[in-house]
């Protein structure tokens, strides 16, 4: 099966096409008259597209005004929206507000057309033509991960803070993921170091935990790497994890060593937290 690729500039020989698959939504700030197309995969994809990587978004939006606005905004980022399906109903929305002028507050979620989202066979085949895909626990495509892996698609997955939550039974998912990313709110202690090693034993190539101001750790089965942060004046932490994963992924696509990938992730994350926008 032919992969979707483009030639890149500079020292790298090729940037390979990637797909953000599953959950997407609009973050809506009604009082500010602003909205942003988002979702973990969408944020990840926007960062990669801005770095010259060909990106597709495979998901669903509604026939309301936000659905069309999301498609227009992503197309403006040079993202392939040919498989961003539009269905009758409301686009999934996160209604947002600001507390104390800067702290973001989730008021409510309008699930809309994401409630019944299921990937079609045409969309599955389209994703299979990509070198890599990104999804998360809420993308409603977990049952297709073994099939994509069998097709040779490398899988990036964001487990957020749920990697140890028994409700999600992540041990059954880890074997089908190549690059595991998770958020950890505790200290950089033996527990998290042992946990990333345990996750790696299930089959992933690299397991990375981000820990906010404590930086990140990454394990490849042989070495446990640690990296700090790039200092920044924090305006907004929304999107920090997605931007880190995008930077790390960019390094993977270009064959960088893990410390270089971690550095790129930290740099992009630092730029994101210093501004209001999620990317």
Buried (B, 14 or more C-beta within 10 A) or exposed (E): EEBBBEEBEEEBEEBBBBBBBBBBBBBBBEEEEEBBBBBBBBBBBBBBBBBBBBBBBBBBBBBBEBBBBBBEBBBEBEBBBEBBBBBEBBBBBBBBBBEEEEEBEEEEEBBBBBEEBEBEEEBBEBBBBBBBBBBBBBBBBBEBBEBBBEBEBBBBBBBBEBBBEEEBEBEEBBEBBBBBBBBBEEEBEEEBBEBBEBBBEBEBBBBBBBBBEBBBBBBBEEEBBBBEBBEBEEEBBBBBBBBBBBBBBBBBBBEBEBBBBBBBBBBBBBBBBBEBEBB
